Structures are given as structure tokens and as C-alpha cells.
Amino acid sequence: MTAPVDPVRRPRRRPLRLRPNTAGTGRWPLARVFVVGAVLAGLVAAGTVALGATAMWRLTEARAALLDRSGPALLAVKDLANAQLEQETAVRGFLLTRRPQYLEPYHAGAGRSQDAVNRLRAATEALPEIGPELDAAVLAQQDWRTGYAEPVVTGEAVALGPDAGLVFFDRVRRTTGALEERLSELRLDGREQLASAASFIAWASAAIGVTLLVLLAVVGIGLRRLVLRPVSDLAAQVREVVAGDTDRQVDVEGPREIRELGADVDAMRSHILRELDHAQAVNRRLDDQARELERSNRDLEQFAYVASHDLQEPLRKVASFCQLLQRRYAGKLDERADQYIAFAVDGAQRMQQLINDLLAFSRVGRTTEGFGRVDLGAVAAAAVEQLEQARNEVGGEIVLGALPTVPGDPGLLQALMANLIGNGLKFHRKGVPPVVRVDARRDDGMWAITVSDNGIGIEPEYGEKVFVIFQRLHGRDAYSGTGIGLALAKKIVEFHQGHIGLATGDGPGTTIRFTLPALREETAE
């Protein structure tokens, strides 16, 4: 036999400490680049907006000058000229015929003439350039009216001929024509300004478009050089590391944040390499310990073979001859000799039982029929049948509840049930027939099985001790046994990925609770 192998120590995980890459700190970080870029883009955007607003203002102003100011004023001048001509014709007709109906066009023309003058006066607020021409036209019209038209209408100028007012009206025509010519010049200037504004807005639109294209190109090139290219380089280096080149140092150029990211990735690579080296060392140690454990198991199997054959054979002979001496010479020797022979027989029998229990304990998990669907009800019934003689000796009762089907080894589970039910029958109170009950209930993907009795019970402070091999709470004189039963039960339950322990019951006695995994299809439901 070899000394037990030390368990592998859990590696102490060291935290990963990332240090920023301070190389090349003269370059701007991305945050500053983006801020400066945003400021420049804002200035360019403000410039383009100002240029566009200026172009629109010039176009709107030129259109207003042409359509809202010079156009209506020119129409008013034409209305004024027509009204003046209508008045002059009416006065001349009245002078020739002296018929009052010729005065109606005169008075109507005078009203239209005054309306046109009012419109022109209003236009001078936006077109102060026509003020002198308008004043001259209005003065000439007043002179014609006071010097010729009114005297003719009132009859004061009877001696005047039909051509007497030509001098006055020629002046009216000249001043009104000068006003119209001035407005035509302003209208022509407005058209030129409108064309210039349209050309300017076209040029401004083209300039804005070119500026935006240039800005987009600059942003695209900047992002490619500052972000995309370094990130692509970093990704390529990371892929090389992932592909197996773990010794490659990750180092990228670019803005500070990307360089720091590359440094962090490289630090993580180094940390993973250290952890990998440590894990490989641990695995090598585990392999060594596995080989040592395999050798130890072979030695244990050899011991089991020796114990089951080479040791038990002479032990059986000793027990047989001692029993033979006891039967043949009982009462023929003195009392002390009979006692010695009885001690020898009892010791040999207990040694045989101890060796058998140790063999059963050591074989758990090594010699197994394999896992399958095991009906615990059938297994428990077989265990009860196995304990029939012990039950009859103590007058006990065994009650089996509804037990599930679980995955496991049927032989080991039957040994488990026989062990726990047998303990319930053995550790009973004097004068009280033992009652052992086996129940089961579902508990979160597991089956919880309880084996309870009305026996002497176990104090809670011994709840862990009773599952340790060779630990007994009572002497051999009171209760027979080797102290391996509950330790064997614990090993069987843990081999089935379950847990076992002492549970608290409502009444006297002991309640052992252990868990077994449920079937996969039951867990899925």
C-alpha cells in the first residue's frame, strides 16, 4: 500500500492589472480629434449656412425690388399718364362743344390721377430715387390744371383756342415720361440684380455641395486613418494570436485610445499565457497523481484479492478449528478454557465480518453492474425480503411508500436499502416493536428518500460522526456491527451523485434522508 496522494492545490488567481500604453503620447487622443473635428465641421457648416442665407437674401431682395417695388410703381405711372391723357381729351372736347357730358371723363380722370399719385408717393418710401421726377410730374400736372383746365371748365378762359393748353400739357407729358423712364431704368436694374442673385445662389449651392463633399471625404479619410486602419490592424494581430501565434506581441499604431486598447489586449494575452502555463503545470501534476492513484488502486485491488482469498482462507481455518474445539471440548475443560475458546471463535467471526464489510466498502464504484433504470420499490422489496429473518426476530414492521424509478446501480441501491432498513430494525427500543418506513418525494430535480424508524434515535451532535467509517455510538455488547454500515451508505449515495444526512423527525427514532437524481425525462418535464 502507498501513502495517500496529496490533493491538488487550487491555484491562487492573480488579478489582471492593465497598464496604459504611454508610448507615443504626443499624438492626440480620439476625444480631442473628434472635438477639434466637430469644431471645424461646425465652422464649415456655419460658413455654408451663412453663404446660403446670404444668397437667399440677395435673391429675395432682388425679387422684391423687381416685383414689389419697381413693378407696381411703373404700373402707377402708366395709370397716371392714361388719366392725364383722359383729362386733357375731355377738356379739349368741352372747349370745342361746351357740352357738360365731356366733363365727366375729366372728373373721373382727376380721381384716377390722384390715386396714381398716392400710389407713387407710397412707392417713394422704397424707391427714393424717383422722388424728384415724381415731384416734377405732380407740379406740371397742377400747373396744367390751374393754368388751363380749371379756367376752361369754369368759363373764365373763353378766348382760349383748342391748342392753348398744348404748352401746359407738353410739360406734363415730358415730366411724366421722365418719371416712367426713371422707373424703367430701376426695373432694368432690378432684373440685373435678380439675375445676379440667381447666379450667386447657383454658385453658392455649388460651393456648398463641393464643401460638403470635401468635408465628407476628409471625415472618411480621417476615420479610416485614425480608427478603421488601427482597429483592422489590431483585429488582424488578435486573429494571429487566436490562430496559435501566442508569442506574438500585440502592438498597434494610432490614437491613444486604440494604442491603450492594444496594450490591454497584449496584457490579457500575457496573462492568459501565464494562466495557461500554470494550468499545464497543474495538469501535469494531475496526470502524475492520476497515475499514482491508478497504481494505488491496483494495490488496493490486489489487497482486496488477498483479503478475500489469502487472508480469509487461514481465518476460516482458525474459526473452524476453534468452533470444533468449542463443540468437542465444551464442558470438559475448566471454565476459563471454555471462555478463551469462545473469545477466539467470536474474534474470528468478527474479523471475517469486518473483512467482508471492508471489501464491500472498497468495491463501491469499482465493481458495478452499470447504471440503468432502477425501480426503488422493487429494490426496497428485495431488501425487505433479505431482512425477513431479522424482522421476525424483533417482531418489526416495514412500511414501503410509493418509491420512484431512478438511474443507478441496482445492486448498490439494494445494499443501500438493506443497510438503512436493517439499522432501523437493529437499533430499536426495548419492549417496543420497531417500525421502519420508507418514503419519497420530489425535490427540485432530485428524489428525496427518507428511512425513518421509532428506535433509539441519534443525537444531532453526532449527525456527521455516524457516517464516518468505524465510528460507533454504542459498544459491541449492546449492538453488533463493524461501524461501516452508514459509511458504506454514504459512499453509495455519493457514487450516485446524491447526498445523505441525518434529518429531524416529528417523533422518536431516527430519520435518514438521502437524495438521488431523477430521470432525465422527468427533469425535462
Secondary structure by P-SEA (a helix, b strand, c coil): cccccccccccccccbbbbccccccccccaaaaaaaaaaaaaaaaaaaaaaaaaaaaaaaaaaaaacccaaaaaaaaaaaaaaaaaaaaaaaaaaaccccccaaaaaaaaaaaaaaaaaaaaaccccccaaaaaaaaaaaaaaaaaacaaaaaaccccccccccaaaaaaaaaaaaaaaaaaaaaaaaaaaaaaaaaaaaaaaaaaaaaaaaaaaaaaaaaaaaaccaaaaaaaaaaaaaaaaccccbbbbbbccaaaaaaaaaaaaaaaaaaaaaaaaaaaaaaaaaaaaaaaaaaaaaaaaaaaaacaaaaaaaaaaaaaaaaaaaccccccaaaaaaaaaaaaaaaaaaaaaaaaaaaaaccccccccccccaaaaaaaaaaaaaaaaaaabbbbbbcbbbbbbccaaaaaaaaaaaaaaaaaaccccccbbbbbbbbbcccbbbbbbbccccccccccccccccccccccccccccccccaaaaaaaaaaaacbbbbbbbccccbbbbbbbbbcccccccc
